[in-house]
Amino acid sequence: MPGTVVAEQRRILGQSNPAATTSTALYTVPAGVQATVHAIIICNQAGSGGTFRVSLAIAGATLATSQYLYFDTTIAANATTIATFGDGVTLSQTDVIRVYASSASQSFTAVGVERGGGL
């Protein structure tokens, strides 16, 4: 219906339980799509604290220090933390969110919205 605004539904864009100390792609924006990431949820299932990293690479660029949103950020034992991005971070096709955990007992979930449309 013309003039009707449809609320965008947030959904899981990607999930990962990376190997310890290994930078791993959490989500790569598909071709022809634009995505807005609203949050990344980090869950530490270990009985001891750890650290994590989150980076954003434009067009899948090689990992560089300028890409980090979080670097060696502490997460407590058996804890969950949510990194929120206000109105969201808009990503274009082939942009990549990478994650890194100090142990294999951490998992990551990216939540947001994808929009197609000949980008």
N, C-alpha and C positions, 0 to 999 in steps of 0.2 A: 504494500500500500504506500503510495507516495507520501513523503513527509513523516513516515513512521520510523522511529529510531528503535532498532533492535539491540538489546543488550548483548554484548559479546560474552560468551561463556569461557571462563578460564578453564584450562585443562592441563594435564601433565604433558609437558613438552619433552622431557627426558628424565631418565633415572640411571644411576650408576652406583656400583659398589666397587670402586677402583682398587687395584692391587696397591699395597703399601708403597709410598714414596714414588708413585708413577703418575705423571700428568696424563689425564684421560679425558676424551671428549664426552661431555655430558649431553650436549645438544648442538647439532649443526642445522642451521636454517636451510630447509629444502629449496631447490630451484623454484623460482616463480612465486616465492612466499616472503612475506614480511612478518616478523614476530615481535610481540611485546612481552618481555619477561617481567613478571610482577614480584616473584620471590624465588629464592633458592632455599630449600630446607635441608639442613645438615643434621644427621642423626649419628651419634656415637654410641654403638652398642657395646663398647668395651667397658670393663670394670675399672679402667684407668683413663685419665685425661689424655688428650691428644691435640694435634693442630691440623688445620686445613688451609687450602688455598683455593681461590676462584679467580679465573682470568677470562678475559673476553678478547678474542682475536678477530679483527676485521678481515673479512674475506679469507678466513682460515690461515692467516699469516702464522709463520713460525713463532713459537712461544718467545716472548720478550718481557723484560721487567716492566715496561710501560703498560702492559695489559692487565696487571693484577688489580682486582677489586678488593680482595682479601689475601693476605700473605702471612702464613704461619700464625693464624688466629687460633687462640686457645678454645677448646671445647671440653667441658667437664666430662667425667665418667658418666655413662648412661644418660646422656643429655641430648636434647634437641635444640637447635637454634635456627631461627628463620631470618635470612637476609632479605629485607623488603626493599623495593625500589620505587616507592611513592606511586606515581602514575605509570611507572614501568620504564624499562629500557627497551627502545626499539632497535631491532636487529634486521639486517638485510640478508638476502640469500647468501649462503656460504659462510656467514659469520659463525664463529664457534665459541661456545662456553666450555672451558676446560676446568677440571677439578683435580685436586691432589689431596691425599690424606696421609697422615703420619702412620696409620695402621690400616689393615684391611677390614677393620671393624667399623668403618664409617660409610654411610650411604648418603647420596645426594639426590634431590628431586627438584627439577625446574618447573615452575608453574607459570602459565601465561596464555596468550592468545596468538593464533596464527591467522593471517589474512592472505588470500591469494590475489591474483589480479595482474598478471602480465608484467611483473617487475623485472 
